Amino acid sequence: MRSEASLQELLDYGTLEAAFERVAATSGEFLEVCVALSLDPARDFRFSNLRDVDFSMADLRGFDFRGADLRGSYGADVIFDNSTNFEGADLQGSCFASYYRELLLFRDNPMATRMYRTLLEGDPFEISGWLHERFRNQRESHSILKKADQQTAAILCQKLLADDIDLTKRTDLFYFLKSITSSRTELRELMLSIFARQSENTSLIERFTTIASSLHGDDPEVRGIIVQLCAAKSPRVRLSAFKASASTGIFMQNFINMKELFLRPENAGLRKQLILEAATGLGRHHVAAVNRAALLDDVGGGDVLDLPELFEDAAGAQIAAAIRHRLEAIETRLNPEAASNKKISSRSSPITTSIIYERQAEVLCSAPVLRTIFARDDPVRSMAAKARLAARQQREQKKQGAYFK
């Protein structure tokens, strides 16, 4: 049975202090802590209190959590399978609960495997019709799982949502997200299970964030999970979550918190990636405007300005000077005998900080997530940049129209 005795009662002070020092020397990840404390996965976690533990990046195969309290536990990139023993464990609200329900269903119901194979391999539109009839409480005309009880159908749909890659079926399953879960706790368990086991599946994360936030965005559990994804350990997951949440109402509904998350130091690379991608899409001049070295070829993410730097006087002046220097170098190579007063840099193509700022503003207006923050924090500059982009697009369209006439 689970022991509620404190560590102070079980161990002397010196042993506790040494253990604390070993744990403090780790990154805090579950497996590192286990190694630091010399814990045995096959023995030391039975009937243990592991409530609200972050199991991110942990390989839990072979762990024995028999009778353990795992309520509220979560994580990303968690590996577990039928060699992980959850017998008698309290899994309520954890990332393991949905998996264990599936395990018990397939163990206790000999027909479950066959029914699941029908869903997995079935025609997407036929499955879609069955979903609509079953979970809208209409009379079912389809034979697919017609005899399956509601709980069995719900568990199979939960597993299908996590496993299947067909977009038609997945969209329908997200649509019926609340119908295939019996409570908000079970809804949370399903989402935690998906993120624990498929946090690198960015297409699934993006689709979940977009669809779930638009269909179920009023549910605090759904909103909370999406915000949690923006703080995931995987940069790819964070970027997907930020992009998808910014295209829905979730980012603006939680603007202060979401902006704070996005501006954290660990997201600097994400911000620079979005800035560089937007600048590349707009053209060479915009790449130069966000590039500290003002080099137009092979620009690396480290050379791109970060969001807080884009409108700093020193950064703007540095980029303007670098562009002028580059133009002068090009002119010197092309016309080595030309007089200095005929060079490109000073007269024929003046580069000022105000021009740099205009281009940077246009980049922000074109970049996911960044445009949401920019429009909220600097509406005047944002609207002016949008107007310039629209005018430029109209001019390009007119040129193309004239060319094809």
Backbone hydrogen bonds, N-H to C=O, Kabsch-Sander energy under -0.5 kcal/mol:
donor,donor_aa,acceptor,acceptor_aa,energy
3,S,47,F,-0.6
9,E,6,S,-0.5
10,L,6,S,-1.1
11,L,7,L,-3.0
16,L,12,D,-2.0
17,E,13,Y,-2.6
18,A,14,G,-2.1
19,A,15,T,-2.2
20,F,16,L,-2.5
21,E,17,E,-2.0
22,R,18,A,-1.9
23,V,19,A,-2.3
24,A,20,F,-2.7
25,A,21,E,-1.0
26,T,23,V,-1.9
33,V,29,E,-2.2
34,C,30,F,-2.3
35,V,31,L,-2.4
36,A,32,E,-2.5
37,L,33,V,-1.9
38,S,35,V,-1.2
39,L,34,C,-2.5
43,R,40,D,-1.8
44,D,40,D,-2.8
46,R,43,R,-1.0
47,F,66,R,-2.6
48,S,45,F,-1.3
50,L,48,S,-0.9
50,L,69,D,-2.3
52,D,71,R,-2.3
53,V,50,L,-1.3
55,F,53,V,-0.7
55,F,74,Y,-3.4
57,M,76,A,-2.6
58,A,55,F,-2.0
60,L,58,A,-0.8
60,L,79,I,-3.2
63,F,60,L,-2.0
64,D,41,P,-2.6
65,F,63,F,-0.7
65,F,85,N,-2.5
67,G,87,E,-1.8
68,A,65,F,-2.5
69,D,48,S,-2.9
70,L,68,A,-0.9
70,L,90,D,-2.1
72,G,92,Q,-1.6
73,S,70,L,-2.0
74,Y,53,V,-2.1
77,D,195,F,-0.9
78,V,196,A,-3.0
79,I,58,A,-2.7
80,F,78,V,-0.5
84,T,81,D,-2.3
85,N,63,F,-2.5
85,N,83,S,-0.6
86,F,84,T,-0.7
89,A,86,F,-2.2
90,D,68,A,-2.6
91,L,89,A,-0.9
94,S,91,L,-2.1
95,C,73,S,-1.5
97,A,94,S,-0.7
100,Y,96,F,-2.2
101,R,97,A,-2.1
102,E,98,S,-2.1
103,L,99,Y,-2.5
104,L,100,Y,-2.4
105,L,101,R,-2.2
106,F,102,E,-2.6
107,R,103,L,-1.6
108,D,104,L,-2.6
109,N,105,L,-2.4
112,A,109,N,-1.8
115,M,111,M,-2.5
116,Y,112,A,-2.7
117,R,113,T,-2.2
118,T,114,R,-1.7
119,L,115,M,-1.7
120,L,116,Y,-2.8
121,E,117,R,-2.4
122,G,118,T,-1.0
127,I,123,D,-2.7
128,S,124,P,-2.4
129,G,125,F,-2.0
130,W,126,E,-2.0
131,L,127,I,-2.6
132,H,128,S,-2.3
133,E,129,G,-2.1
134,R,130,W,-3.0
135,F,131,L,-2.7
136,R,132,H,-0.8
137,N,134,R,-0.9
138,Q,133,E,-2.1
146,K,143,S,-1.6
148,A,145,L,-1.4
153,A,149,D,-2.6
154,A,150,Q,-2.3
155,I,151,Q,-2.4
156,L,152,T,-2.4
157,C,153,A,-2.2
158,Q,154,A,-2.3
159,K,155,I,-2.2
160,L,156,L,-2.4
161,L,157,C,-2.4
162,A,158,Q,-1.4
163,D,159,K,-2.1
164,D,160,L,-2.9
170,R,166,D,-2.4
171,T,167,L,-2.5
172,D,168,T,-1.9
173,L,169,K,-2.5
174,F,170,R,-2.3
175,Y,171,T,-2.0
176,F,172,D,-1.9
177,L,174,F,-1.6
180,I,176,F,-2.2
181,T,178,K,-0.8
187,L,183,S,-2.1
188,R,184,R,-2.4
189,E,185,T,-2.4
190,L,186,E,-2.3
191,M,187,L,-2.1
192,L,188,R,-2.8
193,S,189,E,-2.2
194,I,190,L,-2.2
195,F,191,M,-2.4
196,A,192,L,-2.3
197,R,193,S,-1.9
198,Q,194,I,-2.3
199,S,195,F,-0.6
201,N,198,Q,-1.7
202,T,200,E,-1.8
205,I,201,N,-2.3
206,E,202,T,-3.1
207,R,203,S,-2.1
208,F,204,L,-2.9
209,T,205,I,-2.8
210,T,206,E,-2.5
211,I,207,R,-2.7
212,A,208,F,-2.9
213,S,208,F,-0.5
213,S,209,T,-1.3
214,S,210,T,-1.4
215,L,211,I,-2.7
216,H,212,A,-2.8
217,G,213,S,-0.7
219,D,216,H,-2.1
223,R,219,D,-2.4
224,G,220,P,-2.5
225,I,221,E,-2.1
226,I,222,V,-2.2
227,V,223,R,-2.4
228,Q,224,G,-2.1
229,L,225,I,-1.9
230,C,226,I,-1.0
230,C,227,V,-0.6
231,A,228,Q,-1.8
232,A,229,L,-1.7
238,R,234,S,-2.2
239,L,235,P,-2.7
240,S,236,R,-2.3
241,A,237,V,-2.7
242,F,238,R,-2.8
243,K,239,L,-2.6
244,A,240,S,-2.5
245,S,241,A,-2.6
246,A,242,F,-2.0
247,S,243,K,-1.0
248,T,245,S,-0.9
251,F,245,S,-1.7
253,Q,249,G,-2.4
254,N,250,I,-1.6
255,F,252,M,-1.3
258,M,254,N,-3.1
259,K,255,F,-2.9
260,E,256,I,-2.1
261,L,257,N,-2.2
262,F,258,M,-2.6
263,L,259,K,-2.0
264,R,261,L,-1.3
267,N,264,R,-2.0
268,A,265,P,-1.8
271,R,267,N,-2.5
272,K,268,A,-2.5
273,Q,269,G,-2.1
274,L,270,L,-2.4
275,I,271,R,-2.4
276,L,272,K,-2.7
277,E,273,Q,-2.5
278,A,274,L,-2.3
279,A,275,I,-2.5
280,T,276,L,-2.7
281,G,277,E,-1.9
282,L,278,A,-1.2
283,G,279,A,-1.6
287,V,283,G,-1.8
288,A,284,R,-2.3
289,A,285,H,-1.6
290,V,286,H,-1.0
290,V,287,V,-0.6
291,N,287,V,-0.7
291,N,288,A,-0.7
292,R,290,V,-0.6
292,R,303,D,-3.2
294,A,291,N,-1.1
303,D,300,G,-1.4
304,V,301,G,-1.2
305,L,290,V,-2.8
309,E,306,D,-1.5
310,L,306,D,-0.9
310,L,307,L,-1.0
312,E,309,E,-1.9
316,G,312,E,-2.6
317,A,313,D,-2.7
318,Q,314,A,-2.1
319,I,315,A,-2.3
320,A,316,G,-2.5
321,A,317,A,-2.4
322,A,318,Q,-2.0
323,I,319,I,-2.6
324,R,320,A,-2.4
325,H,321,A,-2.5
326,R,322,A,-2.2
327,L,323,I,-2.6
328,E,324,R,-2.4
329,A,325,H,-2.1
330,I,326,R,-2.3
331,E,327,L,-2.4
332,T,328,E,-2.4
333,R,329,A,-1.9
334,L,330,I,-2.2
335,N,331,E,-3.1
338,A,335,N,-1.6
342,K,339,A,-1.9
343,K,340,S,-1.3
347,R,343,K,-0.7
348,S,343,K,-0.5
349,S,344,I,-1.5
352,T,350,P,-0.6
356,I,352,T,-2.0
357,Y,353,T,-2.8
358,E,354,S,-1.9
359,R,355,I,-2.1
360,Q,356,I,-2.4
361,A,357,Y,-2.5
362,E,358,E,-1.8
363,V,359,R,-1.8
364,L,360,Q,-2.2
365,C,361,A,-2.0
366,S,362,E,-0.7
366,S,363,V,-0.9
367,A,363,V,-0.7
367,A,364,L,-0.8
370,L,368,P,-3.2
371,R,367,A,-2.3
373,I,369,V,-1.8
374,F,370,L,-2.9
375,A,371,R,-2.4
376,R,372,T,-1.3
377,D,373,I,-2.9
378,D,374,F,-2.6
382,S,378,D,-2.3
383,M,379,P,-2.6
384,A,380,V,-2.1
385,A,381,R,-2.1
386,K,382,S,-2.3
387,A,383,M,-2.2
388,R,384,A,-2.1
389,L,385,A,-2.5
390,A,386,K,-2.5
391,A,387,A,-2.4
392,R,388,R,-2.5
393,Q,389,L,-2.2
394,Q,390,A,-2.1
395,R,391,A,-2.1
396,E,392,R,-2.2
397,Q,393,Q,-2.3
398,K,394,Q,-2.3
399,K,395,R,-2.2
400,Q,396,E,-2.4
401,G,397,Q,-2.4
402,A,398,K,-2.5
403,Y,399,K,-2.1
404,F,400,Q,-1.9
405,K,401,G,-0.7
